[in-house]
């Protein structure tokens, strides 16, 4: 069986919220869980000074091992490694990949070759650890102008790529690479976020996520930015503070009224089809099978997400 076939067979649940936690502060994991984060990204890159990285790798390894041994509910665990520029970084990847790990976040991606290289290393690590090929998800961070321009190629470079999108936080690598001036309204990055999302969807990569919102106390601004990303078609966001998780989860979860409307719309279209009609007037709008298919997808995703959360808590 090919690596592509193996990776395609791995279930990748949608993730509404992915919270960054420094690799030196794995003791904060209970706070991330209490906040309701769907996933935690233990950071071995920007959040960890060079002199602390060996200690951080040891802490992260222990946290992953604990997650593998613990049957209790916990967020999915990702690790942001350092760019794969040499053997030291490849060895870091080798020490991190083990049972209990959900995915690797790869920073500073320049082009699809970076993604393919990481995919080959992960394939080797999985064989070494006795994991299924493609089990570990790969999240490339498009933090260079070329990487953003080649988002489609990066997304299509390996079937394990998931949770990919445009992270357009204030001040960071992307702002420096592109040269925009960040604003809370996000108008300067709207086209960029839209194009990257289209590239990711066209490549067939699962569950695109956006980010980041760095103003810790501005929850109203966070909500507006999250709603904008949800309207574009993103399925979740990365976050830098536990206080942001409840807002993000709410925005990226369909409300009861939305779910109820989907059910009514499906019923109306199916009744019309049973009576020989292709389209029907529904609550002031003309709807047909295309709208019903979209409503079914929303209900299916909601059901799958609840099932994943339920299995983690059992």
C-alpha positions as CSV (number, residue, x, y, z in Angstrom):
1,X,0.0,0.0,0.0
2,X,1.4,3.4,-0.9
3,X,2.0,6.2,1.6
4,X,-0.7,8.2,-0.1
5,X,-3.2,5.5,0.4
6,X,-2.2,5.0,4.0
7,X,-2.5,8.7,4.8
8,X,-5.8,9.0,3.0
9,X,-7.2,6.2,5.3
10,X,-6.3,8.1,8.5
11,X,-9.2,9.9,10.0
12,X,-8.5,13.6,10.4
13,X,-11.2,15.2,12.5
14,X,-12.0,18.9,12.1
15,X,-10.3,21.1,14.7
16,X,-11.9,24.4,15.7
17,X,-9.1,25.6,18.0
18,X,-5.3,24.9,18.1
19,X,-3.6,26.5,21.0
20,X,0.1,27.2,21.1
21,X,1.9,26.3,24.3
22,X,5.7,26.7,24.9
23,X,7.5,23.5,24.9
24,X,9.1,24.5,28.2
25,X,5.6,24.9,29.8
26,X,4.0,21.5,29.4
27,X,2.6,22.1,32.9
28,X,0.1,24.4,31.1
29,X,-1.5,21.5,29.3
30,X,-4.3,21.2,31.9
31,X,-5.1,24.9,31.4
32,X,-5.4,24.2,27.6
33,X,-7.7,21.3,28.3
34,X,-9.8,23.3,30.8
35,X,-10.1,26.0,28.2
36,X,-11.7,23.5,25.7
37,X,-9.0,23.6,23.0
38,X,-9.5,20.9,20.4
39,X,-5.7,20.7,19.9
40,X,-2.5,22.0,21.5
41,X,0.7,22.9,19.6
42,X,3.7,22.4,21.8
43,X,6.2,24.9,20.5
44,X,9.9,24.0,20.1
45,X,10.6,26.9,17.8
46,X,10.0,30.6,18.4
47,X,8.6,30.2,22.0
48,X,11.8,28.4,23.2
49,X,15.2,30.1,23.6
50,X,18.1,28.2,22.0
51,X,19.7,27.3,25.4
52,X,16.4,25.7,26.6
53,X,15.6,23.6,23.6
54,X,17.1,20.3,24.8
55,X,15.1,20.6,28.0
56,X,12.0,21.5,26.1
57,X,12.3,18.5,23.8
58,X,12.5,16.2,26.9
59,X,9.4,17.8,28.4
60,X,7.5,17.5,25.1
61,X,8.5,13.9,24.7
62,X,7.2,13.2,28.2
63,X,3.9,14.9,27.4
64,X,3.4,12.9,24.3
65,X,4.2,9.6,26.1
66,X,1.7,10.6,28.8
67,X,-1.0,11.3,26.2
68,X,-0.4,7.9,24.6
69,X,-0.8,6.2,28.0
70,X,-3.7,8.3,29.3
71,X,-7.2,7.2,28.3
72,X,-8.8,10.4,29.7
73,X,-10.0,13.2,27.5
74,X,-7.2,15.5,26.3
75,X,-6.7,17.7,23.3
76,X,-4.9,16.4,20.2
77,X,-1.2,17.0,20.5
78,X,0.9,18.7,17.8
79,X,4.5,19.9,18.0
80,X,6.0,22.8,16.1
81,X,9.5,21.7,15.4
82,X,12.4,23.9,14.1
83,X,12.9,24.2,10.3
84,X,14.4,21.0,8.8
85,X,17.6,22.7,7.8
86,X,20.1,20.0,9.0
87,X,20.6,16.7,10.7
88,X,20.1,18.2,14.2
89,X,16.5,19.2,13.2
90,X,15.9,15.8,11.6
91,X,17.0,14.2,14.9
92,X,14.6,16.5,16.8
93,X,11.8,15.2,14.6
94,X,12.8,11.6,15.3
95,X,12.7,12.2,19.1
96,X,9.2,13.7,18.8
97,X,7.4,11.2,16.6
98,X,5.9,8.5,18.8
99,X,2.5,7.2,19.8
100,X,0.4,10.0,21.3
101,X,1.4,12.6,18.7
102,X,-1.3,13.8,16.3
103,X,0.8,16.0,14.0
104,X,3.9,18.0,13.3
105,X,3.8,21.8,12.6
106,X,6.5,22.7,10.1
107,X,7.6,26.3,10.2
108,X,9.2,28.6,7.6
109,X,8.0,26.5,4.6
110,X,9.4,28.0,1.4
111,X,8.1,25.6,-1.3
112,X,6.7,22.1,-1.9
113,X,10.1,20.5,-1.6
114,X,10.2,21.4,2.1
115,X,6.9,19.6,2.5
116,X,8.0,16.5,0.6
117,X,11.2,16.3,2.6
118,X,9.3,16.4,5.9
119,X,6.9,13.8,4.6
120,X,9.7,11.4,3.8
121,X,11.3,11.9,7.2
122,X,7.9,11.3,8.9
123,X,7.4,8.2,6.8
124,X,10.7,6.9,8.2
125,X,9.9,7.9,11.8
126,X,6.6,6.2,11.6
127,X,8.2,2.9,10.4
128,X,10.7,3.2,13.2
129,X,7.9,3.7,15.8
130,X,5.6,1.0,14.4
131,X,2.9,3.6,13.4
132,X,0.7,3.5,10.4
133,X,2.2,5.2,7.4
134,X,0.6,8.7,7.1
135,X,-0.7,8.6,10.7
136,X,1.1,11.8,11.7
137,X,-0.5,14.9,10.2
138,X,1.7,17.6,8.7
139,X,0.8,21.3,9.1
140,X,3.1,23.4,6.9
141,X,3.3,27.1,8.1
142,X,3.4,29.3,5.0
143,X,5.5,32.1,6.5
144,X,7.5,33.1,3.4
145,X,6.2,35.0,0.3
146,X,7.1,32.1,-1.9
147,X,5.5,29.6,0.4
148,X,2.3,31.6,0.3
149,X,2.4,32.0,-3.5
150,X,2.8,28.2,-3.8
151,X,0.1,27.3,-1.3
152,X,-1.5,24.8,-3.7
153,X,1.7,23.0,-4.4
154,X,2.5,22.8,-0.7
155,X,-1.0,21.5,0.1
156,X,-0.8,18.9,-2.6
157,X,2.8,17.8,-1.9
158,X,1.8,15.1,0.6
159,X,-1.5,13.4,1.5
160,X,-0.7,13.8,5.2
161,X,-0.9,17.6,4.9
162,X,-3.9,19.0,6.9
163,X,-5.0,22.0,8.9
164,X,-3.2,24.3,6.4
165,X,-4.1,28.0,5.9
166,X,-2.9,31.5,6.0
167,X,-1.7,32.8,9.4
168,X,-1.7,36.6,9.2
169,X,-1.0,37.8,12.7
170,X,0.4,41.2,13.6
171,X,4.1,41.7,13.3
172,X,5.3,38.2,12.7
173,X,7.0,36.3,9.8
174,X,4.2,36.7,7.3
175,X,3.8,40.5,7.8
176,X,7.6,40.9,7.4
177,X,7.6,38.6,4.3
178,X,4.7,40.3,2.5
179,X,5.1,43.8,3.8
180,X,1.5,44.6,4.7
181,X,0.5,46.8,7.6
182,X,-1.7,44.8,10.0
183,X,-5.1,46.1,11.1
184,X,-7.8,44.6,13.3
185,X,-10.2,44.7,10.4
186,X,-8.0,42.4,8.4
187,X,-8.7,44.2,5.1
188,X,-5.0,44.1,4.0
189,X,-4.9,40.3,4.3
190,X,-8.4,39.4,3.2
191,X,-7.3,38.6,-0.4
192,X,-4.3,36.6,0.8
193,X,-6.4,34.5,3.2
194,X,-9.0,33.9,0.5
195,X,-6.5,32.8,-2.1
196,X,-4.7,30.5,0.2
197,X,-8.0,28.9,1.3
198,X,-8.9,28.3,-2.3
199,X,-5.5,26.8,-3.0
200,X,-5.9,24.4,0.0
201,X,-9.4,23.4,-1.0
202,X,-8.4,22.8,-4.6
203,X,-5.5,20.6,-3.5
204,X,-7.9,18.5,-1.4
205,X,-6.2,19.2,1.9
206,X,-8.4,18.7,4.9
207,X,-9.8,21.2,7.4
208,X,-8.0,24.5,6.7
209,X,-7.3,26.7,9.7
210,X,-6.4,30.4,10.0
211,X,-4.9,32.7,12.6
212,X,-3.5,34.4,14.5
213,X,-5.1,37.0,16.9
214,X,-2.4,38.4,19.2
215,X,-4.4,41.0,21.2
216,X,-5.1,39.0,24.3
217,X,-7.8,41.2,25.9
218,X,-9.6,42.2,22.7
219,X,-12.2,39.4,22.5
220,X,-14.6,41.4,20.4
221,X,-11.9,41.9,17.8
222,X,-11.1,38.2,18.0
223,X,-14.7,37.3,17.4
224,X,-14.9,39.6,14.4
225,X,-11.7,38.2,12.9
226,X,-12.8,34.6,13.6
227,X,-16.2,35.2,12.0
228,X,-14.5,36.7,8.9
229,X,-12.4,33.6,8.6
230,X,-15.4,31.3,9.1
231,X,-17.3,33.2,6.4
232,X,-14.4,32.7,4.0
233,X,-14.5,28.9,4.6
234,X,-11.9,28.2,7.2
235,X,-12.9,25.5,9.7
236,X,-10.8,26.7,12.7
237,X,-8.1,29.0,14.0
238,X,-4.8,28.8,15.8
239,X,-4.6,30.7,19.1
240,X,-2.0,32.0,21.4
241,X,-4.0,32.4,24.7
242,X,-6.5,30.1,26.5
243,X,-9.0,33.0,26.9
244,X,-9.4,32.9,23.1
245,X,-10.6,29.3,22.9
246,X,-14.2,29.7,23.9
247,X,-14.8,32.4,21.4
248,X,-13.1,30.5,18.6
249,X,-14.9,27.3,19.4
250,X,-18.2,29.1,19.4
251,X,-17.6,30.8,16.1
252,X,-16.5,27.6,14.3
253,X,-19.4,25.5,15.7
254,X,-22.8,25.7,14.1
255,X,-25.5,26.9,16.5
256,X,-28.7,25.1,17.2
257,X,-30.7,27.5,15.0
258,X,-28.4,26.9,12.1
259,X,-28.5,23.1,12.5
260,X,-32.3,23.2,12.8
261,X,-32.5,25.2,9.6
262,X,-30.3,22.7,7.8
263,X,-32.6,19.9,8.8
264,X,-35.7,21.8,7.7
265,X,-34.1,22.7,4.3
266,X,-33.2,19.1,3.6
267,X,-36.7,17.9,4.5
268,X,-38.2,20.6,2.2
269,X,-36.0,19.7,-0.8
270,X,-36.5,15.9,-0.3
271,X,-40.3,16.4,-0.1
272,X,-40.1,18.5,-3.3
273,X,-38.1,15.8,-5.1
274,X,-40.5,13.1,-4.0
275,X,-43.3,15.2,-5.7
276,X,-41.3,15.5,-8.9
277,X,-39.9,19.1,-8.3
278,X,-36.2,20.0,-8.4
279,X,-36.5,23.3,-6.6
280,X,-38.8,24.6,-3.9
281,X,-39.4,27.9,-2.1
282,X,-38.1,27.6,1.5
283,X,-38.4,30.3,4.0
284,X,-38.3,33.0,1.4
285,X,-35.5,31.5,-0.7
286,X,-35.4,29.2,-3.7
287,X,-33.4,26.0,-2.8
288,X,-32.6,22.8,-4.6
289,X,-30.3,19.8,-4.3
290,X,-27.1,21.8,-4.2
291,X,-28.3,23.7,-1.1
292,X,-29.5,20.4,0.5
293,X,-26.1,18.8,-0.1
294,X,-24.4,21.8,1.6
295,X,-26.8,21.4,4.6
296,X,-26.1,17.7,4.8
297,X,-22.4,18.3,4.9
298,X,-22.8,20.7,7.8
299,X,-24.8,18.2,9.7
300,X,-22.4,15.4,8.9
301,X,-19.4,17.4,10.1
302,X,-21.2,18.4,13.3
303,X,-22.0,14.8,14.0
304,X,-18.4,13.6,13.3
305,X,-17.0,16.4,15.6
306,X,-19.4,15.4,18.4
307,X,-18.4,11.7,18.0
308,X,-14.7,12.6,18.2
309,X,-15.2,14.7,21.3
310,X,-17.3,11.9,22.8
311,X,-14.7,9.2,22.1
312,X,-12.0,11.3,23.7
313,X,-14.0,11.8,26.8
314,X,-14.9,8.1,27.2
